[in-house]
Amino acid sequence: MDKLKELKKDDNTLIVFISDNGAPAEDVAHYGNRAGNNKGPVGTAGSFESQGKNWSYVSNTPFRSFKSFAYEGGISSPLIAWFPAKIKAGSIAKGTAHLIDLAPTFYELAGVKYPDSYDNVKTNPLPGKSLTNLFFNGQELNREQPIFWERAGNRAVRKGKWKLVSIYPSYTWELYDIEADRGENQNVANRNSLVVDELSKLYFEWAHQNGVVDYDKIKPATPLLPQRGQARAAAN
């Protein structure tokens, strides 16, 4: 920031700050022999520490679960955009944004086109949607295309107010109305079977197009993440 001011570019620069997603799922204190060895103060390159699952639930409140799971407590992140010439300080804009939206935003601001090829290699289409109207005009972001997640067998689809979720290893689809139930407390899948069918179809199409591998084929012998029963016990 000091350098931008020195160059007199601070009024004409977009800075985006986004946190890591979700509180940590690790519970280092109870890892036993698997616990990492702290070789330096917490926060340094030699440290291996975690706040533990119980504090993770507290810090994620009112969102459900924690990092690596596809519930809101595992994938949601606050975002701050700073651009004094275009963004009013202290303003809040509403919209469902995703990391894939940052590149289209930067390309638009730079006034350049995403290349169709690079070094004679055809590039994949650039996903995402520019956030300039959200940032600069406060216009609510309406996504025409759904967004997707997959991590260690945990899956989700978001389209409009609907969010479809399945948590490994059950692979049972759960459906939530995020506008009315951001905490994902009421699974309404049984009452909206057509929505479940539509979103699950979209998920499998996306997974195929993007080479998502069935987690059962690549999972380690010892689970990396707490299983659903363990997660519930921690919540209680």
C-alpha atoms as an extended CHARMM CRD file, in Angstrom:
* protein
*
       236  EXT
         1         1  MET       CA              0.0000000000        0.0000000000        0.0000000000  PROA      1               0.0000000000
         2         2  ASP       CA              2.8420000000        2.3830000000        0.8400000000  PROA      2               0.0000000000
         3         3  LYS       CA              4.4880000000        1.6830000000       -2.5200000000  PROA      3               0.0000000000
         4         4  LEU       CA              1.2290000000        2.3080000000       -4.3880000000  PROA      4               0.0000000000
         5         5  LYS       CA              0.8910000000        5.6610000000       -2.6420000000  PROA      5               0.0000000000
         6         6  GLU       CA              4.4950000000        6.4840000000       -3.4250000000  PROA      6               0.0000000000
         7         7  LEU       CA              3.8380000000        5.7440000000       -7.1180000000  PROA      7               0.0000000000
         8         8  LYS       CA              0.5510000000        7.6920000000       -6.9190000000  PROA      8               0.0000000000
         9         9  LYS       CA             -1.3160000000        4.6250000000       -8.1620000000  PROA      9               0.0000000000
        10        10  ASP       CA             -3.3390000000        3.9760000000       -5.0250000000  PROA      10              0.0000000000
        11        11  ASP       CA             -6.5250000000        5.6030000000       -6.3760000000  PROA      11              0.0000000000
        12        12  ASN       CA             -6.3580000000        3.5470000000       -9.5530000000  PROA      12              0.0000000000
        13        13  THR       CA             -5.6090000000        0.0690000000       -8.1990000000  PROA      13              0.0000000000
        14        14  LEU       CA             -7.9790000000       -2.7270000000       -7.2480000000  PROA      14              0.0000000000
        15        15  ILE       CA             -6.8850000000       -4.7710000000       -4.2370000000  PROA      15              0.0000000000
        16        16  VAL       CA             -8.8680000000       -7.8720000000       -3.3460000000  PROA      16              0.0000000000
        17        17  PHE       CA             -8.4450000000       -9.4590000000        0.0770000000  PROA      17              0.0000000000
        18        18  ILE       CA            -10.0340000000      -12.8580000000        0.6800000000  PROA      18              0.0000000000
        19        19  SER       CA             -9.5650000000      -15.1450000000        3.6460000000  PROA      19              0.0000000000
        20        20  ASP       CA             -8.8370000000      -18.8460000000        3.5670000000  PROA      20              0.0000000000
        21        21  ASN       CA            -12.0090000000      -20.9270000000        3.3910000000  PROA      21              0.0000000000
        22        22  GLY       CA            -13.5700000000      -22.2190000000        6.5840000000  PROA      22              0.0000000000
        23        23  ALA       CA            -12.1320000000      -22.9220000000       10.0120000000  PROA      23              0.0000000000
        24        24  PRO       CA             -9.6970000000      -25.8800000000       10.1910000000  PROA      24              0.0000000000
        25        25  ALA       CA            -10.9170000000      -29.4620000000       10.4350000000  PROA      25              0.0000000000
        26        26  GLU       CA             -7.6760000000      -30.6300000000       12.0450000000  PROA      26              0.0000000000
        27        27  ASP       CA             -7.6570000000      -31.3880000000       15.7580000000  PROA      27              0.0000000000
        28        28  VAL       CA             -3.9100000000      -31.5490000000       16.3050000000  PROA      28              0.0000000000
        29        29  ALA       CA             -4.1450000000      -31.9550000000       20.0640000000  PROA      29              0.0000000000
        30        30  HSD       CA             -5.8490000000      -35.3450000000       19.6000000000  PROA      30              0.0000000000
        31        31  TYR       CA             -3.7490000000      -36.6810000000       16.7100000000  PROA      31              0.0000000000
        32        32  GLY       CA             -1.4590000000      -38.7340000000       18.9910000000  PROA      32              0.0000000000
        33        33  ASN       CA              1.5170000000      -40.0120000000       17.0400000000  PROA      33              0.0000000000
        34        34  ARG       CA              0.1420000000      -38.4010000000       13.8760000000  PROA      34              0.0000000000
        35        35  ALA       CA              0.3900000000      -34.9090000000       15.3440000000  PROA      35              0.0000000000
        36        36  GLY       CA              2.8600000000      -32.6040000000       13.6560000000  PROA      36              0.0000000000
        37        37  ASN       CA              5.9540000000      -31.5100000000       15.5200000000  PROA      37              0.0000000000
        38        38  ASN       CA              6.0980000000      -27.8170000000       16.2530000000  PROA      38              0.0000000000
        39        39  LYS       CA              9.5630000000      -26.6060000000       15.2980000000  PROA      39              0.0000000000
        40        40  GLY       CA              8.8720000000      -22.9220000000       15.7710000000  PROA      40              0.0000000000
        41        41  PRO       CA              6.3760000000      -20.4070000000       17.1650000000  PROA      41              0.0000000000
        42        42  VAL       CA              2.8110000000      -20.6660000000       15.8430000000  PROA      42              0.0000000000
        43        43  GLY       CA              2.5340000000      -18.8790000000       12.5270000000  PROA      43              0.0000000000
        44        44  THR       CA              6.1060000000      -19.5240000000       11.4560000000  PROA      44              0.0000000000
        45        45  ALA       CA              7.2500000000      -22.0040000000        8.8220000000  PROA      45              0.0000000000
        46        46  GLY       CA              8.1780000000      -24.4960000000       11.5300000000  PROA      46              0.0000000000
        47        47  SER       CA              4.8110000000      -24.5880000000       13.3040000000  PROA      47              0.0000000000
        48        48  PHE       CA              2.0030000000      -27.1220000000       13.0000000000  PROA      48              0.0000000000
        49        49  GLU       CA             -0.9890000000      -26.0970000000       15.0650000000  PROA      49              0.0000000000
        50        50  SER       CA             -4.7770000000      -25.9190000000       14.9130000000  PROA      50              0.0000000000
        51        51  GLN       CA             -7.5340000000      -24.4410000000       17.0300000000  PROA      51              0.0000000000
        52        52  GLY       CA             -9.3830000000      -27.7930000000       17.1310000000  PROA      52              0.0000000000
        53        53  LYS       CA            -12.8110000000      -28.7790000000       15.8490000000  PROA      53              0.0000000000
        54        54  ASN       CA            -14.8320000000      -27.3860000000       18.7470000000  PROA      54              0.0000000000
        55        55  TRP       CA            -13.3940000000      -23.8910000000       18.3150000000  PROA      55              0.0000000000
        56        56  SER       CA            -13.7690000000      -24.2760000000       14.5680000000  PROA      56              0.0000000000
        57        57  TYR       CA            -17.5090000000      -24.7050000000       14.9830000000  PROA      57              0.0000000000
        58        58  VAL       CA            -17.6210000000      -21.6320000000       17.2260000000  PROA      58              0.0000000000
        59        59  SER       CA            -15.6430000000      -19.4480000000       14.8260000000  PROA      59              0.0000000000
        60        60  ASN       CA            -17.7570000000      -20.5880000000       11.8510000000  PROA      60              0.0000000000
        61        61  THR       CA            -21.0620000000      -19.8340000000       13.5640000000  PROA      61              0.0000000000
        62        62  PRO       CA            -23.7290000000      -19.6550000000       12.2150000000  PROA      62              0.0000000000
        63        63  PHE       CA            -22.3660000000      -21.7210000000        9.3260000000  PROA      63              0.0000000000
        64        64  ARG       CA            -22.1750000000      -25.4860000000        9.4100000000  PROA      64              0.0000000000
        65        65  SER       CA            -19.0990000000      -27.7390000000        9.5650000000  PROA      65              0.0000000000
        66        66  PHE       CA            -15.5530000000      -26.6540000000        8.6530000000  PROA      66              0.0000000000
        67        67  LYS       CA            -12.7720000000      -26.7170000000        6.0550000000  PROA      67              0.0000000000
        68        68  SER       CA            -12.8020000000      -29.4740000000        3.3730000000  PROA      68              0.0000000000
        69        69  PHE       CA            -16.5280000000      -30.1020000000        3.7760000000  PROA      69              0.0000000000
        70        70  ALA       CA            -18.9270000000      -28.6280000000        1.2310000000  PROA      70              0.0000000000
        71        71  TYR       CA            -21.2400000000      -26.9450000000        3.7250000000  PROA      71              0.0000000000
        72        72  GLU       CA            -21.0910000000      -23.1480000000        4.0390000000  PROA      72              0.0000000000
        73        73  GLY       CA            -18.7460000000      -23.4250000000        7.0210000000  PROA      73              0.0000000000
        74        74  GLY       CA            -16.2390000000      -25.1730000000        4.7970000000  PROA      74              0.0000000000
        75        75  ILE       CA            -16.3450000000      -23.1430000000        1.5850000000  PROA      75              0.0000000000
        76        76  SER       CA            -17.4390000000      -19.5910000000        2.4560000000  PROA      76              0.0000000000
        77        77  SER       CA            -14.9220000000      -16.7780000000        2.6890000000  PROA      77              0.0000000000
        78        78  PRO       CA            -15.2930000000      -13.0510000000        3.3720000000  PROA      78              0.0000000000
        79        79  LEU       CA            -13.9840000000      -10.7870000000        0.6190000000  PROA      79              0.0000000000
        80        80  ILE       CA            -12.9200000000       -7.1400000000        0.7580000000  PROA      80              0.0000000000
        81        81  ALA       CA            -12.3830000000       -5.1420000000       -2.4260000000  PROA      81              0.0000000000
        82        82  TRP       CA            -10.5080000000       -1.7990000000       -2.2530000000  PROA      82              0.0000000000
        83        83  PHE       CA            -10.4350000000        0.7130000000       -5.0820000000  PROA      83              0.0000000000
        84        84  PRO       CA            -10.7830000000        4.3000000000       -3.7690000000  PROA      84              0.0000000000
        85        85  ALA       CA            -11.6710000000        5.8080000000       -7.1520000000  PROA      85              0.0000000000
        86        86  LYS       CA            -14.5370000000        3.3850000000       -7.7330000000  PROA      86              0.0000000000
        87        87  ILE       CA            -15.6110000000        1.7000000000       -4.4700000000  PROA      87              0.0000000000
        88        88  LYS       CA            -17.2540000000        3.6280000000       -1.6620000000  PROA      88              0.0000000000
        89        89  ALA       CA            -15.5620000000        2.9050000000        1.6620000000  PROA      89              0.0000000000
        90        90  GLY       CA            -17.6270000000        0.8490000000        4.0950000000  PROA      90              0.0000000000
        91        91  SER       CA            -20.1840000000       -0.2460000000        1.4950000000  PROA      91              0.0000000000
        92        92  ILE       CA            -21.5530000000       -3.7880000000        1.3560000000  PROA      92              0.0000000000
        93        93  ALA       CA            -22.5570000000       -5.5360000000       -1.8690000000  PROA      93              0.0000000000
        94        94  LYS       CA            -24.5750000000       -8.7440000000       -2.1070000000  PROA      94              0.0000000000
        95        95  GLY       CA            -23.8370000000      -11.5830000000       -4.4850000000  PROA      95              0.0000000000
        96        96  THR       CA            -22.6500000000      -15.1590000000       -4.8260000000  PROA      96              0.0000000000
        97        97  ALA       CA            -19.0620000000      -14.8210000000       -5.9820000000  PROA      97              0.0000000000
        98        98  HSD       CA            -16.4180000000      -17.5030000000       -6.4460000000  PROA      98              0.0000000000
        99        99  LEU       CA            -12.6440000000      -17.5350000000       -6.8710000000  PROA      99              0.0000000000
       100       100  ILE       CA            -13.1660000000      -18.2680000000      -10.5640000000  PROA      100             0.0000000000
       101       101  ASP       CA            -14.6620000000      -14.7720000000      -10.8860000000  PROA      101             0.0000000000
       102       102  LEU       CA            -11.4420000000      -12.9520000000      -10.0220000000  PROA      102             0.0000000000
       103       103  ALA       CA             -9.6310000000      -13.6090000000      -13.3160000000  PROA      103             0.0000000000
       104       104  PRO       CA            -12.5100000000      -12.3020000000      -15.5000000000  PROA      104             0.0000000000
       105       105  THR       CA            -12.6290000000       -9.2300000000      -13.2410000000  PROA      105             0.0000000000
       106       106  PHE       CA             -8.9140000000       -8.5390000000      -13.6490000000  PROA      106             0.0000000000
       107       107  TYR       CA             -9.0000000000       -9.0950000000      -17.4180000000  PROA      107             0.0000000000
       108       108  GLU       CA            -11.8780000000       -6.6340000000      -17.7830000000  PROA      108             0.0000000000
       109       109  LEU       CA            -10.1790000000       -3.9820000000      -15.6740000000  PROA      109             0.0000000000
       110       110  ALA       CA             -6.9330000000       -4.4010000000      -17.6010000000  PROA      110             0.0000000000
       111       111  GLY       CA             -8.8240000000       -4.0280000000      -20.8840000000  PROA      111             0.0000000000
       112       112  VAL       CA             -7.3670000000       -7.2150000000      -22.3210000000  PROA      112             0.0000000000
       113       113  LYS       CA             -8.8880000000      -10.3860000000      -23.7450000000  PROA      113             0.0000000000
       114       114  TYR       CA             -8.2410000000      -13.8070000000      -22.3000000000  PROA      114             0.0000000000
       115       115  PRO       CA             -6.1260000000      -15.5790000000      -24.9480000000  PROA      115             0.0000000000
       116       116  ASP       CA             -7.6370000000      -18.3300000000      -27.0850000000  PROA      116             0.0000000000
       117       117  SER       CA             -4.2140000000      -19.9870000000      -27.2250000000  PROA      117             0.0000000000
       118       118  TYR       CA             -0.7800000000      -19.6950000000      -25.6650000000  PROA      118             0.0000000000
       119       119  ASP       CA              2.4390000000      -21.0030000000      -27.2400000000  PROA      119             0.0000000000
       120       120  ASN       CA              0.2910000000      -22.6940000000      -29.8860000000  PROA      120             0.0000000000
       121       121  VAL       CA             -1.6990000000      -24.5400000000      -27.2230000000  PROA      121             0.0000000000
       122       122  LYS       CA             -5.4660000000      -23.9500000000      -27.1710000000  PROA      122             0.0000000000
       123       123  THR       CA             -6.5800000000      -22.6780000000      -23.7800000000  PROA      123             0.0000000000
       124       124  ASN       CA             -9.6150000000      -23.8770000000      -21.8800000000  PROA      124             0.0000000000
       125       125  PRO       CA            -12.5190000000      -21.4050000000      -21.7530000000  PROA      125             0.0000000000
       126       126  LEU       CA            -12.2150000000      -18.9980000000      -18.8430000000  PROA      126             0.0000000000
       127       127  PRO       CA            -14.9130000000      -19.7750000000      -16.2680000000  PROA      127             0.0000000000
       128       128  GLY       CA            -16.4160000000      -17.2470000000      -13.9280000000  PROA      128             0.0000000000
       129       129  LYS       CA            -18.1110000000      -13.8720000000      -14.1850000000  PROA      129             0.0000000000
       130       130  SER       CA            -16.6620000000      -10.3820000000      -13.8380000000  PROA      130             0.0000000000
       131       131  LEU       CA            -17.4050000000       -8.7670000000      -10.4820000000  PROA      131             0.0000000000
       132       132  THR       CA            -17.0210000000       -5.1520000000      -11.6390000000  PROA      132             0.0000000000
       133       133  ASN       CA            -20.7420000000       -4.3480000000      -11.4090000000  PROA      133             0.0000000000
       134       134  LEU       CA            -20.8400000000       -5.8600000000       -7.9350000000  PROA      134             0.0000000000
       135       135  PHE       CA            -17.7460000000       -3.9790000000       -6.7870000000  PROA      135             0.0000000000
       136       136  PHE       CA            -18.2810000000       -0.6080000000       -8.4350000000  PROA      136             0.0000000000
       137       137  ASN       CA            -22.0450000000       -0.2570000000       -8.8150000000  PROA      137             0.0000000000
       138       138  GLY       CA            -23.3250000000       -2.3400000000       -5.9170000000  PROA      138             0.0000000000
       139       139  GLN       CA            -25.4730000000       -4.3670000000       -8.3150000000  PROA      139             0.0000000000
       140       140  GLU       CA            -26.4450000000       -7.7440000000       -6.8880000000  PROA      140             0.0000000000
       141       141  LEU       CA            -24.5860000000      -10.5010000000       -8.7080000000  PROA      141             0.0000000000
       142       142  ASN       CA            -26.9590000000      -12.8290000000      -10.5370000000  PROA      142             0.0000000000
       143       143  ARG       CA            -25.2530000000      -15.9080000000      -11.9200000000  PROA      143             0.0000000000
       144       144  GLU       CA            -26.6430000000      -17.5210000000      -15.0430000000  PROA      144             0.0000000000
       145       145  GLN       CA            -24.3940000000      -20.5630000000      -14.5870000000  PROA      145             0.0000000000
       146       146  PRO       CA            -24.1910000000      -22.7380000000      -11.4550000000  PROA      146             0.0000000000
       147       147  ILE       CA            -20.9590000000      -23.0980000000       -9.4880000000  PROA      147             0.0000000000
       148       148  PHE       CA            -19.4980000000      -26.3720000000       -8.2360000000  PROA      148             0.0000000000
       149       149  TRP       CA            -17.2090000000      -27.7990000000       -5.5720000000  PROA      149             0.0000000000
       150       150  GLU       CA            -15.4920000000      -31.1460000000       -4.9580000000  PROA      150             0.0000000000
       151       151  ARG       CA            -12.9160000000      -31.9430000000       -2.2900000000  PROA      151             0.0000000000
       152       152  ALA       CA            -12.0360000000      -35.4300000000       -1.0280000000  PROA      152             0.0000000000
       153       153  GLY       CA            -15.4210000000      -36.7820000000       -2.1020000000  PROA      153             0.0000000000
       154       154  ASN       CA            -17.3960000000      -33.8680000000       -0.6240000000  PROA      154             0.0000000000
       155       155  ARG       CA            -19.4830000000      -32.2560000000       -3.3680000000  PROA      155             0.0000000000
       156       156  ALA       CA            -21.7890000000      -29.2880000000       -3.8820000000  PROA      156             0.0000000000
       157       157  VAL       CA            -23.6700000000      -27.3250000000       -6.5390000000  PROA      157             0.0000000000
       158       158  ARG       CA            -25.0450000000      -23.7980000000       -6.1380000000  PROA      158             0.0000000000
       159       159  LYS       CA            -27.6430000000      -22.4040000000       -8.5370000000  PROA      159             0.0000000000
       160       160  GLY       CA            -29.6710000000      -19.3910000000       -7.4930000000  PROA      160             0.0000000000
       161       161  LYS       CA            -31.0450000000      -19.9360000000       -4.0220000000  PROA      161             0.0000000000
       162       162  TRP       CA            -30.5330000000      -23.6960000000       -4.1760000000  PROA      162             0.0000000000
       163       163  LYS       CA            -27.4950000000      -25.5650000000       -2.9200000000  PROA      163             0.0000000000
       164       164  LEU       CA            -27.0890000000      -29.3110000000       -3.3720000000  PROA      164             0.0000000000
       165       165  VAL       CA            -24.6000000000      -31.0400000000       -1.0710000000  PROA      165             0.0000000000
       166       166  SER       CA            -23.3080000000      -34.5500000000       -0.4580000000  PROA      166             0.0000000000
       167       167  ILE       CA            -20.7680000000      -35.4490000000        2.2050000000  PROA      167             0.0000000000
       168       168  TYR       CA            -18.4020000000      -38.3850000000        1.7570000000  PROA      168             0.0000000000
       169       169  PRO       CA            -18.8620000000      -41.3210000000        2.1750000000  PROA      169             0.0000000000
       170       170  SER       CA            -22.6760000000      -41.2800000000        2.1460000000  PROA      170             0.0000000000
       171       171  TYR       CA            -23.1140000000      -39.6430000000       -1.2970000000  PROA      171             0.0000000000
       172       172  THR       CA            -26.6870000000      -38.8490000000       -0.2880000000  PROA      172             0.0000000000
       173       173  TRP       CA            -27.8140000000      -35.5490000000       -1.8060000000  PROA      173             0.0000000000
       174       174  GLU       CA            -29.0340000000      -32.8520000000        0.5790000000  PROA      174             0.0000000000
       175       175  LEU       CA            -30.7770000000      -29.7080000000       -0.6410000000  PROA      175             0.0000000000
       176       176  TYR       CA            -30.8550000000      -26.3170000000        1.0510000000  PROA      176             0.0000000000
       177       177  ASP       CA            -32.5650000000      -23.0090000000        0.3060000000  PROA      177             0.0000000000
       178       178  ILE       CA            -29.5760000000      -20.7610000000        1.0100000000  PROA      178             0.0000000000
       179       179  GLU       CA            -31.5940000000      -17.5370000000        0.8700000000  PROA      179             0.0000000000
       180       180  ALA       CA            -33.8900000000      -18.7360000000        3.6700000000  PROA      180             0.0000000000
       181       181  ASP       CA            -31.5010000000      -21.1160000000        5.4360000000  PROA      181             0.0000000000
       182       182  ARG       CA            -27.8730000000      -20.0280000000        5.0640000000  PROA      182             0.0000000000
       183       183  GLY       CA            -26.9620000000      -22.1860000000        8.0620000000  PROA      183             0.0000000000
       184       184  GLU       CA            -28.1190000000      -25.3040000000        6.1480000000  PROA      184             0.0000000000
       185       185  ASN       CA            -30.2400000000      -26.5650000000        9.0090000000  PROA      185             0.0000000000
       186       186  GLN       CA            -33.2390000000      -27.8300000000        7.0110000000  PROA      186             0.0000000000
       187       187  ASN       CA            -32.6750000000      -30.4120000000        4.2820000000  PROA      187             0.0000000000
       188       188  VAL       CA            -35.5540000000      -29.9750000000        1.8050000000  PROA      188             0.0000000000
       189       189  ALA       CA            -34.4520000000      -32.5870000000       -0.7450000000  PROA      189             0.0000000000
       190       190  ASN       CA            -37.5100000000      -34.7890000000       -0.1990000000  PROA      190             0.0000000000
       191       191  ARG       CA            -39.8410000000      -31.8910000000       -1.0200000000  PROA      191             0.0000000000
       192       192  ASN       CA            -37.9450000000      -30.7820000000       -4.1410000000  PROA      192             0.0000000000
       193       193  SER       CA            -36.9720000000      -33.9360000000       -6.0130000000  PROA      193             0.0000000000
       194       194  LEU       CA            -36.9910000000      -32.1940000000       -9.4090000000  PROA      194             0.0000000000
       195       195  VAL       CA            -34.4650000000      -29.6250000000       -8.1790000000  PROA      195             0.0000000000
       196       196  VAL       CA            -32.2640000000      -32.4320000000       -6.8330000000  PROA      196             0.0000000000
       197       197  ASP       CA            -32.4430000000      -34.2240000000      -10.1810000000  PROA      197             0.0000000000
       198       198  GLU       CA            -31.5820000000      -31.0610000000      -12.1170000000  PROA      198             0.0000000000
       199       199  LEU       CA            -28.6370000000      -30.0240000000       -9.9610000000  PROA      199             0.0000000000
       200       200  SER       CA            -27.1890000000      -33.5220000000       -9.6080000000  PROA      200             0.0000000000
       201       201  LYS       CA            -27.2580000000      -33.8930000000      -13.3980000000  PROA      201             0.0000000000
       202       202  LEU       CA            -25.4040000000      -30.5960000000      -13.7400000000  PROA      202             0.0000000000
       203       203  TYR       CA            -22.8540000000      -31.7240000000      -11.1590000000  PROA      203             0.0000000000
       204       204  PHE       CA            -22.0170000000      -34.9600000000      -12.9650000000  PROA      204             0.0000000000
       205       205  GLU       CA            -21.7180000000      -33.1090000000      -16.2860000000  PROA      205             0.0000000000
       206       206  TRP       CA            -19.2930000000      -30.6420000000      -14.6880000000  PROA      206             0.0000000000
       207       207  ALA       CA            -17.3360000000      -33.4370000000      -12.9840000000  PROA      207             0.0000000000
       208       208  HSD       CA            -16.9460000000      -35.2560000000      -16.3060000000  PROA      208             0.0000000000
       209       209  GLN       CA            -15.8970000000      -32.1170000000      -18.1800000000  PROA      209             0.0000000000
       210       210  ASN       CA            -13.2960000000      -31.2360000000      -15.5470000000  PROA      210             0.0000000000
       211       211  GLY       CA            -11.8600000000      -34.6870000000      -14.9070000000  PROA      211             0.0000000000
       212       212  VAL       CA            -13.0310000000      -35.0580000000      -11.3150000000  PROA      212             0.0000000000
       213       213  VAL       CA            -11.8110000000      -38.4390000000      -10.0700000000  PROA      213             0.0000000000
       214       214  ASP       CA            -13.9810000000      -40.7100000000       -7.9130000000  PROA      214             0.0000000000
       215       215  TYR       CA            -12.4840000000      -40.2510000000       -4.4390000000  PROA      215             0.0000000000
       216       216  ASP       CA            -12.8470000000      -43.9500000000       -3.6180000000  PROA      216             0.0000000000
       217       217  LYS       CA            -10.2300000000      -44.6400000000       -6.2930000000  PROA      217             0.0000000000
       218       218  ILE       CA             -7.6000000000      -42.3230000000       -4.8280000000  PROA      218             0.0000000000
       219       219  LYS       CA             -8.3360000000      -42.0370000000       -1.1050000000  PROA      219             0.0000000000
       220       220  PRO       CA             -5.4950000000      -42.8220000000        1.3250000000  PROA      220             0.0000000000
       221       221  ALA       CA             -5.6560000000      -45.8740000000        3.5550000000  PROA      221             0.0000000000
       222       222  THR       CA             -6.0850000000      -43.6290000000        6.6070000000  PROA      222             0.0000000000
       223       223  PRO       CA             -8.8070000000      -40.9550000000        6.1970000000  PROA      223             0.0000000000
       224       224  LEU       CA             -7.4680000000      -37.4180000000        5.9250000000  PROA      224             0.0000000000
       225       225  LEU       CA            -10.6690000000      -35.9040000000        7.2960000000  PROA      225             0.0000000000
       226       226  PRO       CA            -13.0100000000      -36.7060000000       10.1880000000  PROA      226             0.0000000000
       227       227  GLN       CA            -15.9370000000      -38.8280000000        9.0640000000  PROA      227             0.0000000000
       228       228  ARG       CA            -19.5260000000      -37.6230000000        9.3460000000  PROA      228             0.0000000000
       229       229  GLY       CA            -20.1260000000      -39.3060000000       12.7060000000  PROA      229             0.0000000000
       230       230  GLN       CA            -16.9930000000      -37.7250000000       14.1620000000  PROA      230             0.0000000000
       231       231  ALA       CA            -18.0240000000      -34.3210000000       12.8590000000  PROA      231             0.0000000000
       232       232  ARG       CA            -21.4100000000      -34.5920000000       14.5640000000  PROA      232             0.0000000000
       233       233  ALA       CA            -19.7990000000      -35.6940000000       17.8250000000  PROA      233             0.0000000000
       234       234  ALA       CA            -17.5610000000      -32.6330000000       17.7290000000  PROA      234             0.0000000000
       235       235  ALA       CA            -20.5730000000      -30.4120000000       17.1220000000  PROA      235             0.0000000000
       236       236  ASN       CA            -22.2870000000      -31.8300000000       20.1950000000  PROA      236             0.0000000000
